[in-house]
């Protein structure tokens, strides 16, 4: 049995995808509240979704789950020990040049990965690459508590809904629709916390 066979088999188990969805919701709700245990839920959800996405032949999304697992450890450490006083990072914002740099890098790397994946059996190579690369950059923003991460997530998750519906991952698409609502709540909560700092 190959990893692809395992992934396809696991994707077929509704309880497996459901567990990933529940942990992903837990991650986002805890992140909105700036609760450090969001990173534990995110780590576990990433491990589950690694198999789900590999089985759906969304290879960049699969690779993203490995990145998410690593970033969950990084985020936990940053939220616990980061910042100038080693008491955890605080909410900050990026300047327009920082956003321009981030968006340029996202576009360039996405095109490169999309071109590479277009020579494989990958489904939606360019869209898969864009959502993956952008999510990597945005996860870093969450770990550093950059306020604008919520705007990036809104665009990424909107595109992801289409991607998941097209690959038959209906439960995951529904999760990302819920994310769109939670993202608005998250931005508002973080903005208020940033103003109060």
C-alpha contacts under 8 A as a table, 3 or more apart, distances in Angstrom:
res1	aa1	res2	aa2	distance
1	X	5	X	6.01
1	X	6	X	6.89
2	X	5	X	5.16
2	X	6	X	6.33
3	X	6	X	4.96
3	X	7	X	6.01
4	X	7	X	4.98
4	X	8	X	6.08
4	X	54	X	6.35
4	X	55	X	5.75
5	X	8	X	5.11
5	X	9	X	6.11
5	X	55	X	7.16
6	X	9	X	5.10
6	X	10	X	6.08
6	X	51	X	7.32
6	X	55	X	7.43
7	X	10	X	5.09
7	X	11	X	6.01
7	X	50	X	7.98
7	X	51	X	4.39
7	X	52	X	5.74
7	X	53	X	7.44
7	X	54	X	5.55
7	X	55	X	4.11
7	X	56	X	7.84
8	X	11	X	5.12
8	X	12	X	6.42
8	X	51	X	7.59
8	X	52	X	7.10
8	X	54	X	7.30
8	X	55	X	3.86
8	X	56	X	6.81
9	X	12	X	5.25
9	X	13	X	6.92
9	X	55	X	7.35
10	X	13	X	5.28
10	X	16	X	6.53
10	X	51	X	6.52
10	X	52	X	6.32
10	X	55	X	7.49
11	X	14	X	7.22
11	X	16	X	7.02
11	X	17	X	6.61
11	X	51	X	6.95
11	X	52	X	4.63
11	X	53	X	7.67
11	X	55	X	6.01
11	X	56	X	7.43
13	X	16	X	5.37
13	X	17	X	6.81
14	X	17	X	5.38
14	X	18	X	5.98
15	X	18	X	4.84
15	X	19	X	6.04
16	X	19	X	5.26
16	X	20	X	6.50
16	X	48	X	7.10
17	X	20	X	5.06
17	X	21	X	6.21
17	X	48	X	7.40
17	X	49	X	7.28
17	X	52	X	6.87
17	X	171	X	7.50
17	X	172	X	7.61
18	X	21	X	4.99
18	X	22	X	6.16
18	X	171	X	7.43
19	X	22	X	5.18
19	X	23	X	6.18
19	X	45	X	7.54
19	X	48	X	7.69
20	X	23	X	5.26
20	X	24	X	6.04
20	X	44	X	7.74
20	X	45	X	4.74
20	X	46	X	7.52
20	X	48	X	5.61
20	X	49	X	6.16
21	X	24	X	5.01
21	X	25	X	6.19
21	X	45	X	7.34
21	X	171	X	7.62
21	X	172	X	6.61
21	X	175	X	6.45
22	X	25	X	5.19
22	X	26	X	6.18
23	X	26	X	4.92
23	X	27	X	6.10
23	X	41	X	5.35
23	X	42	X	6.73
23	X	44	X	7.03
23	X	45	X	5.26
24	X	27	X	4.97
24	X	28	X	6.38
24	X	41	X	6.75
24	X	42	X	6.10
24	X	45	X	5.69
25	X	28	X	5.22
25	X	29	X	6.13
25	X	175	X	7.55
25	X	179	X	7.83
26	X	29	X	5.26
26	X	30	X	6.06
26	X	38	X	6.88
26	X	41	X	6.32
27	X	30	X	5.32
27	X	31	X	6.02
27	X	37	X	7.75
27	X	38	X	4.33
27	X	39	X	6.64
27	X	40	X	7.72
27	X	41	X	5.09
27	X	42	X	5.24
28	X	31	X	4.90
28	X	32	X	6.11
28	X	38	X	6.85
28	X	179	X	7.82
28	X	182	X	7.56
29	X	32	X	5.21
29	X	33	X	6.54
29	X	38	X	7.67
29	X	182	X	7.57
30	X	33	X	5.06
30	X	34	X	6.11
30	X	35	X	5.02
30	X	36	X	7.40
30	X	37	X	6.84
30	X	38	X	4.85
31	X	34	X	4.73
31	X	35	X	5.79
31	X	36	X	7.37
31	X	38	X	5.41
31	X	186	X	7.91
32	X	35	X	7.63
32	X	185	X	7.57
32	X	186	X	4.76
32	X	187	X	7.94
32	X	189	X	6.79
32	X	190	X	7.13
33	X	186	X	7.94
33	X	189	X	7.65
34	X	38	X	7.87
35	X	38	X	5.94
36	X	39	X	6.18
36	X	40	X	7.99
36	X	76	X	6.13
36	X	79	X	6.41
36	X	80	X	7.28
37	X	40	X	5.19
37	X	41	X	6.69
37	X	76	X	7.63
38	X	41	X	5.28
38	X	42	X	6.08
39	X	42	X	4.87
39	X	43	X	6.01
39	X	72	X	4.77
39	X	73	X	6.97
39	X	75	X	6.54
39	X	76	X	5.75
40	X	43	X	5.12
40	X	44	X	6.44
40	X	72	X	6.86
40	X	76	X	7.95
41	X	44	X	5.33
41	X	45	X	6.11
42	X	45	X	5.10
42	X	46	X	6.06
42	X	68	X	7.37
42	X	69	X	7.15
42	X	72	X	6.29
43	X	46	X	5.23
43	X	47	X	6.56
43	X	68	X	6.82
43	X	69	X	4.69
43	X	70	X	7.85
43	X	72	X	5.49
43	X	73	X	7.68
44	X	47	X	5.30
44	X	48	X	6.58
44	X	69	X	7.69
45	X	48	X	5.24
45	X	49	X	6.16
46	X	49	X	5.12
46	X	50	X	6.04
46	X	65	X	4.80
46	X	66	X	6.92
46	X	68	X	6.16
46	X	69	X	5.79
47	X	50	X	5.28
47	X	51	X	7.33
47	X	65	X	6.71
47	X	66	X	7.42
47	X	69	X	7.07
48	X	51	X	5.89
48	X	52	X	6.72
49	X	52	X	4.74
49	X	53	X	5.89
49	X	62	X	7.24
49	X	65	X	6.59
50	X	53	X	5.63
50	X	54	X	6.18
50	X	61	X	7.79
50	X	62	X	4.88
50	X	63	X	7.41
50	X	65	X	5.39
50	X	66	X	7.12
51	X	54	X	5.20
51	X	55	X	6.14
51	X	62	X	7.31
52	X	55	X	5.34
52	X	56	X	6.51
52	X	62	X	7.95
53	X	56	X	4.93
53	X	57	X	6.31
53	X	58	X	5.31
53	X	59	X	6.90
53	X	61	X	6.14
53	X	62	X	5.21
54	X	57	X	5.06
54	X	58	X	5.78
54	X	59	X	5.79
54	X	61	X	7.77
54	X	62	X	5.41
55	X	58	X	7.62
56	X	167	X	6.61
57	X	121	X	7.68
57	X	122	X	5.80
57	X	123	X	6.34
58	X	61	X	5.34
58	X	62	X	6.25
58	X	122	X	6.24
58	X	123	X	6.15
58	X	128	X	6.85
59	X	62	X	4.88
59	X	63	X	6.21
59	X	122	X	6.66
60	X	63	X	5.00
60	X	64	X	6.03
60	X	128	X	6.08
60	X	129	X	5.95
60	X	132	X	6.08
61	X	64	X	4.86
61	X	65	X	6.51
61	X	128	X	6.67
61	X	129	X	7.89
61	X	132	X	5.84
62	X	65	X	5.30
62	X	66	X	7.06
63	X	66	X	5.33
63	X	67	X	6.57
64	X	67	X	4.95
64	X	68	X	6.05
64	X	132	X	5.98
64	X	135	X	7.90
64	X	136	X	7.04
65	X	68	X	4.85
65	X	69	X	6.19
66	X	69	X	5.17
66	X	70	X	6.44
67	X	70	X	5.16
67	X	71	X	6.03
67	X	136	X	7.22
68	X	71	X	4.91
68	X	72	X	5.94
68	X	136	X	7.62
68	X	139	X	7.50
69	X	72	X	5.09
69	X	73	X	6.80
70	X	73	X	5.42
70	X	74	X	6.46
71	X	74	X	4.73
71	X	75	X	5.71
71	X	139	X	7.23
71	X	140	X	7.26
71	X	143	X	7.51
72	X	75	X	5.04
72	X	76	X	6.05
73	X	76	X	5.20
73	X	77	X	6.33
74	X	77	X	5.21
74	X	78	X	6.12
74	X	143	X	7.13
75	X	78	X	5.02
75	X	79	X	5.96
75	X	140	X	7.97
75	X	142	X	7.67
75	X	143	X	4.39
75	X	144	X	7.44
76	X	79	X	5.30
76	X	80	X	6.05
76	X	143	X	7.76
77	X	80	X	5.12
77	X	81	X	5.58
77	X	82	X	6.70
78	X	81	X	5.33
78	X	82	X	4.15
78	X	83	X	7.36
78	X	88	X	5.88
78	X	89	X	6.24
78	X	143	X	6.54
78	X	144	X	7.01
79	X	82	X	5.91
79	X	87	X	7.83
79	X	88	X	4.44
79	X	89	X	5.47
79	X	143	X	7.12
79	X	144	X	7.86
80	X	86	X	7.75
80	X	87	X	6.24
80	X	88	X	4.68
80	X	89	X	7.72
81	X	86	X	4.64
81	X	87	X	5.13
81	X	88	X	4.70
81	X	89	X	7.61
82	X	85	X	7.58
82	X	86	X	4.93
82	X	87	X	6.19
82	X	88	X	4.32
82	X	89	X	5.13
83	X	86	X	5.09
83	X	87	X	6.35
83	X	88	X	5.20
83	X	89	X	4.46
83	X	90	X	7.15
84	X	87	X	7.72
84	X	89	X	7.89
85	X	88	X	7.58
86	X	89	X	7.94
89	X	144	X	6.47
89	X	145	X	6.74
90	X	144	X	7.85
90	X	145	X	6.30
91	X	144	X	7.68
91	X	145	X	4.77
91	X	146	X	5.79
91	X	147	X	6.16
91	X	190	X	7.37
91	X	193	X	7.69
91	X	194	X	5.66
92	X	145	X	6.33
92	X	146	X	5.08
92	X	147	X	5.96
92	X	194	X	7.10
93	X	146	X	5.25
93	X	147	X	5.39
93	X	148	X	6.58
94	X	98	X	5.90
94	X	99	X	6.63
94	X	146	X	6.87
94	X	147	X	7.96
94	X	148	X	7.44
95	X	98	X	5.25
95	X	99	X	6.48
96	X	99	X	5.07
96	X	100	X	6.10
97	X	100	X	4.95
97	X	101	X	6.11
98	X	101	X	5.16
98	X	102	X	6.19
99	X	102	X	5.02
99	X	103	X	6.03
100	X	103	X	5.22
100	X	104	X	6.05
101	X	104	X	5.18
101	X	105	X	6.17
102	X	105	X	5.23
102	X	106	X	6.12
102	X	137	X	7.48
103	X	106	X	5.01
103	X	107	X	6.16
104	X	107	X	5.20
104	X	108	X	6.19
105	X	108	X	5.20
105	X	109	X	5.99
106	X	109	X	5.46
106	X	110	X	5.87
106	X	130	X	7.27
106	X	133	X	5.97
106	X	134	X	5.71
106	X	137	X	7.53
107	X	110	X	5.18
107	X	111	X	6.22
107	X	130	X	7.26
108	X	111	X	5.33
108	X	112	X	6.39
109	X	112	X	5.11
109	X	113	X	6.19
109	X	133	X	7.06
110	X	113	X	5.24
110	X	114	X	5.84
110	X	126	X	6.86
110	X	129	X	5.08
110	X	130	X	4.85
110	X	133	X	6.02
111	X	114	X	4.97
111	X	115	X	6.05
111	X	126	X	6.65
111	X	129	X	7.47
111	X	130	X	7.60
112	X	115	X	5.27
112	X	116	X	6.36
113	X	116	X	5.06
113	X	117	X	6.07
113	X	125	X	7.77
113	X	126	X	7.39
113	X	129	X	5.90
114	X	117	X	5.13
114	X	118	X	5.97
114	X	125	X	4.88
114	X	126	X	4.10
114	X	127	X	7.52
114	X	128	X	7.55
114	X	129	X	5.41
114	X	130	X	7.73
115	X	118	X	5.12
115	X	119	X	7.12
115	X	125	X	7.41
115	X	126	X	7.12
116	X	119	X	5.78
116	X	120	X	7.57
117	X	120	X	5.22
117	X	121	X	7.60
117	X	122	X	6.03
117	X	125	X	5.27
117	X	126	X	7.71
118	X	121	X	7.44
118	X	122	X	6.78
118	X	125	X	5.46
118	X	126	X	7.53
122	X	125	X	5.70
123	X	128	X	7.61
124	X	127	X	5.50
124	X	128	X	5.68
124	X	163	X	7.72
125	X	128	X	5.17
125	X	129	X	5.97
126	X	129	X	5.04
126	X	130	X	6.10
127	X	130	X	5.02
127	X	131	X	6.16
127	X	159	X	7.92
127	X	163	X	7.59
128	X	131	X	5.46
128	X	132	X	6.07
128	X	163	X	7.51
129	X	132	X	5.08
129	X	133	X	5.95
130	X	133	X	5.36
130	X	134	X	5.92
131	X	134	X	5.28
131	X	135	X	5.89
131	X	156	X	5.61
131	X	157	X	7.95
131	X	159	X	7.18
131	X	160	X	6.77
132	X	135	X	5.10
132	X	136	X	6.24
133	X	136	X	5.11
133	X	137	X	6.47
134	X	137	X	5.22
134	X	138	X	6.09
134	X	152	X	7.78
134	X	156	X	6.95
135	X	138	X	4.93
135	X	139	X	5.88
135	X	153	X	7.32
135	X	156	X	6.89
136	X	139	X	5.22
136	X	140	X	6.49
137	X	140	X	5.28
137	X	141	X	6.50
138	X	141	X	4.79
138	X	142	X	6.34
138	X	149	X	5.66
138	X	152	X	6.55
138	X	153	X	6.97
139	X	142	X	5.02
139	X	143	X	6.26
139	X	149	X	7.82
140	X	143	X	5.06
140	X	144	X	6.26
141	X	144	X	5.10
141	X	145	X	5.89
141	X	146	X	5.03
141	X	147	X	7.95
141	X	148	X	7.96
141	X	149	X	5.70
142	X	145	X	4.71
142	X	146	X	5.96
142	X	147	X	7.93
142	X	149	X	6.14
143	X	146	X	7.89
145	X	149	X	7.90
146	X	149	X	5.84
147	X	150	X	6.73
147	X	187	X	7.16
147	X	190	X	6.58
147	X	191	X	6.87
147	X	194	X	7.91
148	X	151	X	5.45
148	X	152	X	6.78
148	X	187	X	7.81
149	X	152	X	5.17
149	X	153	X	6.16
150	X	153	X	5.04
150	X	154	X	6.25
150	X	183	X	5.84
150	X	184	X	7.44
150	X	186	X	6.99
150	X	187	X	5.59
151	X	154	X	5.14
151	X	155	X	6.75
151	X	183	X	7.95
151	X	187	X	7.80
152	X	155	X	5.49
152	X	156	X	6.28
153	X	156	X	4.98
153	X	157	X	5.76
153	X	183	X	7.25
154	X	157	X	5.38
154	X	158	X	6.10
154	X	180	X	5.99
154	X	183	X	6.56
155	X	158	X	5.22
155	X	159	X	6.45
156	X	159	X	5.35
156	X	160	X	6.14
157	X	160	X	4.74
157	X	161	X	6.24
157	X	176	X	5.85
157	X	177	X	7.68
157	X	179	X	7.27
157	X	180	X	6.84
158	X	161	X	5.47
158	X	162	X	7.25
158	X	176	X	7.46
158	X	177	X	7.57
158	X	180	X	7.28
159	X	162	X	5.60
159	X	163	X	6.52
160	X	163	X	4.85
160	X	164	X	6.04
160	X	173	X	7.28
160	X	176	X	7.14
161	X	164	X	5.40
161	X	165	X	6.18
161	X	172	X	7.93
161	X	173	X	4.73
161	X	174	X	7.51
161	X	176	X	5.92
161	X	177	X	6.74
162	X	165	X	5.24
162	X	166	X	6.11
162	X	173	X	7.45
163	X	166	X	5.24
163	X	167	X	6.48
164	X	167	X	5.12
164	X	168	X	6.25
164	X	169	X	4.99
164	X	170	X	6.63
164	X	172	X	6.60
164	X	173	X	5.31
165	X	168	X	5.15
165	X	169	X	5.61
165	X	170	X	5.51
165	X	173	X	5.87
166	X	169	X	7.61
169	X	172	X	5.43
169	X	173	X	6.21
170	X	173	X	4.97
170	X	174	X	6.17
171	X	174	X	5.05
171	X	175	X	6.24
172	X	175	X	4.86
172	X	176	X	6.35
173	X	176	X	5.12
173	X	177	X	6.35
174	X	177	X	5.02
174	X	178	X	6.35
175	X	178	X	5.11
175	X	179	X	6.17
176	X	179	X	4.64
176	X	180	X	6.37
177	X	180	X	5.26
177	X	181	X	7.07
178	X	181	X	5.36
178	X	182	X	6.36
179	X	182	X	4.88
179	X	183	X	5.79
180	X	183	X	5.15
180	X	184	X	6.71
181	X	184	X	5.50
181	X	185	X	6.68
182	X	185	X	4.98
182	X	186	X	5.91
183	X	186	X	4.84
183	X	187	X	6.07
184	X	187	X	5.25
184	X	188	X	6.31
185	X	188	X	5.20
185	X	189	X	6.19
186	X	189	X	5.17
186	X	190	X	6.05
187	X	190	X	5.24
187	X	191	X	5.88
188	X	191	X	5.11
188	X	192	X	6.19
189	X	192	X	5.23
189	X	193	X	6.22
190	X	193	X	4.93
190	X	194	X	5.94
191	X	194	X	4.99
191	X	195	X	6.14
192	X	195	X	5.11
192	X	196	X	6.24
193	X	196	X	5.06
193	X	197	X	6.37
194	X	197	X	5.34
